[in-house]
Amino acid sequence: MSDTRAPWSVESARRGAGWLLGGAIDGDVVVSCRVRLARNLSGFPFLSRATLDQRLEVMDAVRAQIARASLGPALLWANIHELPSLERTLLVERHLMSKELAKGDLPRGLAVTLPDERVSVMVNEEDHLRVQCLLPGMALPQAWAMASEADDRLEDGLDIAYSSRYGYLTACPTNVGTGVRMSVMLHLPALRLSAEIEKVKRAASDMGLSVRGFYGENSEASGDLFQISNQRTLGRPESMILAELHEQIVPTVIAYERAARRNLLDKQPRLVEDQCGRALGLLLHARLLTPEETMGAISMVRLGRALNIADCAGIAADDATLLQLMLQVQPAHLQRIAERQMDQQQRREYRADLVRQRLTPATGA
């Protein structure tokens, strides 16, 4: 297991992330899926009460077991508390770790399988360890299988806090039980355009689900990207949570979004053409772009391609390129690609230049 203080290279930033491949199962609506397992070591206090020595002991024990567990063909380890702010932000942007793990200078670690980045383990976040699997498209069963296998390998050498009555013991009561959170990131521009997205949020809440933004908890929905995940973990086996999301809830939301797209195209074709055309014009001609307006415009162009609107269908970029751009225009990725640190104004200029370069019309015009 290798160490580094600069985990992700310029090449990696330019290539993007494996969970943004495009063309995956139900990829017109489902961007990615994630399974996360919260675990704690028996005999140690939760991190909110742990001393510095106890945090170090937890990290050493987990790291040693990660090295023995053979989670992937190659594994990278990063001491998060030693990384500069830009590196931490880049890892958050790649969804390999949470904003919480990026905070502060207390001992925290991250292990990531390479080169696919599908499995990562956060150490000393809210819980002692959190195992995550992230895959493109509608692949929750596969993500669950991979996360469960990684968890089994880690538990082989760690004494995990578990109660025969309550299940896995976690720092937050909402995670007690299975300790599992399953989520799906959905692209829902038509539901937003038709003012139906609030109904989806309310329905999800009524079913005990949460709807969050691009970066999960406490984040907004940039680029019409929404994450739907389970909230309850106690008294509900993983198989039930998986079946509800994979077989019932997410297919229903997919159907709603596709119906909304058809309805908009049938009843308000000019509105859709105008919104998509304006978005494409902004991306092709703007000289200054913020992350938010870039993601919003990419969202509309992606919708235009899905609906075969001529202007959007004619650009050189495919769906995977559009998805990767949503990541590459984020501040840390942008600076890694440029190979220099930039202030906000410089990032706005470089972002616009990068987008125009990637979206050059197929005709070369």
C-alpha positions in Angstrom: 0.0 0.0 0.0 1.7 3.2 -1.2 1.8 6.5 0.6 1.7 9.9 -1.0 1.1 13.6 -0.1 -0.2 14.3 -3.6 -2.7 11.4 -4.3 -4.1 12.5 -7.6 -2.0 13.5 -10.6 -2.8 16.0 -13.3 -3.5 13.0 -15.6 -6.0 11.6 -13.1 -7.8 15.0 -12.9 -7.9 15.3 -16.7 -9.2 11.7 -17.0 -12.0 12.3 -14.5 -13.5 9.7 -12.2 -14.6 6.1 -12.8 -18.1 6.6 -11.5 -18.7 9.2 -14.2 -18.3 6.9 -17.2 -21.5 7.6 -19.1 -23.4 4.9 -21.0 -24.0 2.8 -17.9 -27.3 1.1 -17.0 -30.1 3.7 -17.1 -27.3 6.2 -17.6 -29.6 8.8 -19.1 -31.0 9.4 -15.6 -28.8 7.5 -13.1 -25.3 8.9 -12.8 -23.9 6.7 -10.1 -24.7 4.6 -7.0 -22.9 4.3 -3.7 -23.0 2.0 -0.7 -21.4 3.1 2.6 -20.9 1.1 5.8 -20.2 2.7 9.1 -18.2 0.7 11.6 -16.4 1.2 14.9 -13.7 -0.7 16.8 -14.7 -2.4 20.0 -12.9 -1.2 23.1 -12.4 2.4 21.8 -14.6 5.4 22.5 -16.4 7.1 19.7 -14.3 9.8 18.1 -16.1 12.6 19.8 -14.7 11.3 23.1 -11.4 9.8 21.9 -8.0 11.1 22.9 -5.3 11.9 20.4 -3.5 8.7 21.3 -6.7 6.6 20.8 -7.3 8.2 17.4 -3.7 7.3 16.4 -4.2 3.7 17.7 -7.5 3.3 15.8 -5.8 4.6 12.6 -2.8 2.3 12.9 -5.0 -0.7 13.5 -7.3 0.0 10.6 -4.5 0.8 8.3 -2.7 -2.4 9.1 -5.8 -4.4 8.4 -6.5 -2.5 5.1 -3.0 -3.5 4.0 -3.7 -7.2 4.8 -7.2 -7.3 3.4 -6.2 -7.1 -0.4 -9.1 -4.8 -1.3 -7.8 -4.3 -4.8 -4.9 -4.8 -7.2 -3.3 -1.6 -5.8 -4.1 0.6 -2.9 -3.2 4.1 -2.0 -3.2 5.5 1.5 -3.2 9.2 2.4 -2.8 10.8 5.8 -5.5 13.4 5.3 -4.4 15.6 8.2 -1.1 16.1 6.5 -2.5 17.0 3.1 -2.7 20.7 1.9 -6.2 22.1 1.5 -6.2 21.8 -2.3 -5.6 18.0 -2.1 -8.3 17.5 0.5 -10.8 19.5 -1.6 -9.9 17.4 -4.7 -10.6 14.2 -2.9 -14.0 15.6 -1.7 -14.8 16.6 -5.3 -14.1 13.1 -6.5 -16.5 11.8 -3.9 -13.8 9.6 -2.4 -14.2 11.2 1.0 -16.6 13.4 2.9 -16.3 17.1 3.7 -16.2 16.0 7.4 -13.0 13.9 6.8 -11.3 16.9 5.2 -11.7 19.1 8.3 -9.1 19.8 10.9 -5.7 18.4 11.8 -6.6 15.4 13.9 -5.3 12.1 12.6 -7.5 11.0 9.7 -6.8 8.6 6.9 -8.1 7.5 3.5 -7.5 4.3 1.5 -8.5 4.0 -2.1 -8.3 1.1 -4.6 -6.5 1.9 -7.8 -6.9 2.5 -10.6 -10.7 2.2 -10.5 -11.3 4.2 -7.2 -14.3 2.0 -6.6 -13.7 1.2 -3.0 -12.5 3.6 -0.4 -12.1 3.5 3.4 -12.3 6.7 5.5 -10.7 6.4 8.9 -11.5 8.6 11.8 -14.4 10.5 10.2 -17.6 10.4 12.3 -17.0 6.7 12.9 -13.7 4.8 13.2 -14.0 3.6 9.6 -16.5 4.0 6.8 -16.3 1.6 3.8 -17.6 3.0 0.5 -18.2 1.5 -2.9 -19.0 3.9 -5.8 -20.1 2.7 -9.2 -21.5 4.3 -12.4 -25.1 3.9 -13.4 -27.8 1.8 -11.8 -25.6 -0.8 -10.1 -26.7 -0.9 -6.5 -26.6 -4.7 -6.2 -23.0 -4.8 -7.5 -22.0 -1.9 -5.2 -23.5 -3.6 -2.2 -21.7 -6.8 -3.0 -18.3 -5.1 -3.4 -18.8 -3.0 -0.2 -19.9 -6.1 1.8 -16.9 -8.1 0.6 -14.5 -5.3 1.6 -16.3 -5.1 4.9 -15.9 -8.8 5.5 -12.2 -8.7 4.7 -11.7 -5.8 7.1 -13.7 -7.4 9.9 -11.5 -10.6 9.6 -8.8 -8.7 11.4 -10.7 -6.1 13.5 -12.9 -6.4 16.5 -15.9 -4.4 15.4 -18.4 -3.0 17.9 -21.6 -5.0 17.5 -24.6 -5.7 19.7 -26.8 -8.8 19.3 -29.8 -6.5 20.1 -29.0 -3.4 18.2 -26.6 -4.4 15.4 -23.5 -2.3 14.5 -22.9 0.5 17.0 -22.2 3.9 15.5 -21.5 7.4 16.6 -24.8 8.7 15.2 -28.0 6.9 16.3 -29.4 7.0 12.8 -26.7 4.7 11.6 -27.1 2.0 14.3 -28.2 -1.4 13.0 -26.9 -2.3 9.6 -24.8 0.9 9.5 -25.5 1.0 5.7 -26.4 4.0 3.5 -27.3 3.2 -0.1 -27.7 6.1 -2.4 -28.2 6.8 -6.1 -27.3 10.0 -7.9 -29.9 11.0 -10.4 -30.0 13.6 -13.1 -33.5 15.2 -13.0 -33.6 18.3 -15.2 -37.1 17.7 -16.6 -38.6 17.3 -13.1 -37.0 20.5 -12.1 -38.1 22.4 -15.3 -41.7 21.1 -14.9 -41.7 22.1 -11.2 -42.2 18.5 -10.1 -39.0 18.0 -8.1 -40.5 19.2 -4.8 -43.2 16.4 -5.1 -40.4 13.9 -5.5 -38.6 15.3 -2.4 -41.8 15.1 -0.3 -42.6 11.6 -1.5 -39.1 10.5 -0.7 -39.3 12.0 2.8 -42.7 10.2 3.4 -40.9 6.9 2.6 -38.1 7.5 5.0 -35.6 8.6 2.3 -33.4 11.7 2.1 -32.8 13.8 -1.0 -29.6 15.6 -1.1 -27.4 17.6 -3.5 -24.2 16.8 -5.5 -22.0 16.5 -2.4 -24.5 14.7 -0.2 -25.5 15.9 3.2 -26.1 19.7 3.6 -25.3 20.3 -0.1 -27.4 21.9 -2.9 -28.4 20.1 -6.1 -25.9 21.6 -8.6 -26.5 20.6 -12.2 -29.9 19.0 -11.4 -28.1 16.2 -9.7 -29.9 14.7 -6.7 -28.9 11.9 -4.3 -31.6 9.7 -2.9 -30.7 7.5 0.0 -32.1 5.5 2.9 -32.3 7.2 6.3 -33.3 4.3 8.5 -30.8 1.5 9.3 -32.2 0.0 12.6 -34.5 -3.0 12.2 -34.2 -3.1 8.4 -31.9 -5.7 6.8 -29.6 -4.7 4.0 -31.6 -6.8 1.6 -34.8 -4.9 2.3 -33.1 -1.5 1.9 -31.5 -2.7 -1.4 -34.7 -4.1 -2.8 -36.8 -0.9 -2.0 -34.2 1.4 -3.7 -33.2 -0.8 -6.6 -36.5 -2.4 -7.5 -39.1 0.1 -6.4 -38.1 3.7 -5.6 -35.4 4.5 -8.1 -37.2 2.9 -11.1 -40.2 5.0 -10.2 -38.2 8.2 -10.1 -36.5 7.2 -13.4 -39.9 6.7 -15.0 -41.1 10.1 -13.7 -38.1 11.9 -15.1 -38.4 10.2 -18.5 -42.2 11.0 -18.6 -41.4 14.6 -17.7 -38.9 14.8 -20.6 -41.4 13.4 -23.1 -44.1 15.7 -21.8 -41.9 18.8 -22.1 -40.9 17.9 -25.6 -44.5 17.2 -26.6 -46.2 20.2 -25.0 -43.4 22.8 -24.7 -40.9 22.0 -27.4 -39.8 25.6 -27.8 -39.1 26.0 -24.1 -36.9 22.9 -24.1 -35.1 24.0 -27.3 -34.6 27.5 -25.9 -33.3 26.3 -22.5 -30.9 23.8 -24.1 -29.8 26.2 -26.8 -29.1 29.0 -24.3 -27.1 26.6 -22.2 -25.0 25.4 -25.2 -24.5 29.0 -26.3 -23.2 29.9 -22.8 -20.8 27.0 -22.7 -19.5 27.7 -26.2 -19.1 31.4 -26.0 -18.7 32.5 -22.3 -15.3 33.8 -21.2 -16.1 33.7 -17.5 -17.9 30.8 -15.8 -18.7 29.8 -12.2 -19.0 26.2 -11.2 -22.7 26.5 -10.6 -23.6 28.1 -13.9 -21.3 25.6 -15.7 -23.0 22.6 -14.1 -26.4 24.1 -14.8 -25.6 24.6 -18.4 -24.0 21.1 -18.8 -27.2 19.7 -17.3 -29.4 21.3 -19.9 -27.0 20.2 -22.8 -27.1 16.7 -21.5 -30.9 16.9 -21.5 -30.8 18.2 -25.0 -28.7 15.3 -26.2 -31.1 12.8 -24.5 -34.0 14.4 -26.3 -32.0 14.6 -29.6 -32.3 18.3 -29.9 -30.3 19.2 -32.9 -27.9 21.8 -31.5 -26.9 19.7 -28.5 -26.8 16.5 -30.5 -24.3 18.1 -32.8 -21.5 18.8 -30.4 -18.4 16.7 -30.4 -18.6 15.8 -26.7 -20.3 12.6 -25.8 -22.2 11.9 -22.6 -19.2 10.7 -20.7 -17.3 13.9 -21.5 -20.2 16.0 -20.2 -20.3 14.1 -17.0 -16.6 14.3 -16.5 -16.7 18.1 -17.2 -19.0 18.5 -14.2 -16.2 17.2 -12.1 -13.3 18.9 -13.9 -14.8 22.4 -13.6 -14.7 22.1 -9.8 -12.1 24.4 -8.2 -9.5 21.9 -7.0 -9.7 19.8 -10.2 -9.5 22.9 -12.3 -6.3 24.0 -10.6 -4.8 20.5 -10.8 -5.5 20.4 -14.6 -4.0 23.9 -15.0 -1.0 22.8 -12.8 -1.1 26.0 -10.8 -3.1 27.7 -8.0 -5.5 30.4 -9.2 -7.7 33.0 -7.5 -11.5 33.0 -8.2 -11.2 35.3 -11.2 -8.5 33.2 -12.8 -10.5 30.0 -12.2 -13.6 31.6 -13.9 -11.5 32.4 -17.0 -9.7 29.0 -17.1 -13.0 27.2 -16.6 -14.6 28.9 -19.6 -11.5 28.2 -21.7 -11.6 24.5 -20.7 -15.3 24.0 -21.4 -15.0 25.7 -24.9 -12.1 23.4 -25.7 -14.0 20.2 -24.7 -17.2 21.2 -26.4 -15.9 22.2 -29.8 -18.6 21.4 -32.4 -18.1 18.3 -34.4 -18.1 20.4 -37.7 -15.1 22.4 -36.4 -17.1 25.5 -36.9 
